[in-house]
Structures are given as structure tokens and as C-alpha cells.
Amino acid sequence: MLNKIVLSMATLRIFSGTLEIMAALIMLRLNQIDKALVVNSSLALVGPLVLISTTTIGLVGLSDKLSYGKMLWIVGGVACILIGALKK
């Protein structure tokens, strides 16, 4: 029997991967740089949302096993990843 938390996290990742593949196929079909860039930019919004969502689901699943200090370190690490990825 699969853990519901793990199943939820995996489902989000499968959804995200499917979107990535669909976007790549759309880019190939459009065959124009400007339109492909628009499709790619829309993916830039989805990636961080999936990261935040899967991390949140995982933290909720571990909330009874982790101290508040460790949870803060994890949240801080995710924040640093997002800041580093989104700042240019």
C-alpha cells in the first residue's frame, strides 16, 4: 500500500513532467522562437509552484516527526533555492 503523502507528491511531479513534455511538443509544433519563449516562460511559473507544493506536502507528512527548528531550516532552504532561481 502506498503512503498517501508520497502518492500526492509523486502525482504532482508526474503532472509537472507531463506539462514539461507537452510544452516541448507545443514549442516544436509552433516552430517560432518568440512563441516558444512564451511557452517556456509560462513553465517558469509552474516549476516553483510544484516545488513549493511537493515540499509543503512532504513537510505536513513529517510534521509529527520533525522539530520546529528542523522545519525552519527546510523552509529556509527552499526559500534560498527560490530566491536564487528567481533573482537575476
Number of C-alpha atoms within 10 A of each C-alpha: 3 6 8 10 16 14 11 15 18 13 13 16 17 12 11 18 13 12 15 17 11 12 17 15 12 15 19 12 10 13 11 10 11 11 13 18 12 12 17 16 11 12 15 13 11 13 16 16 12 16 17 15 16 20 16 14 15 15 17 14 15 13 13 9 10 13 10 11 9 12 15 12 11 14 16 12 12 16 13 12 13 14 11 10 11 11 6 5
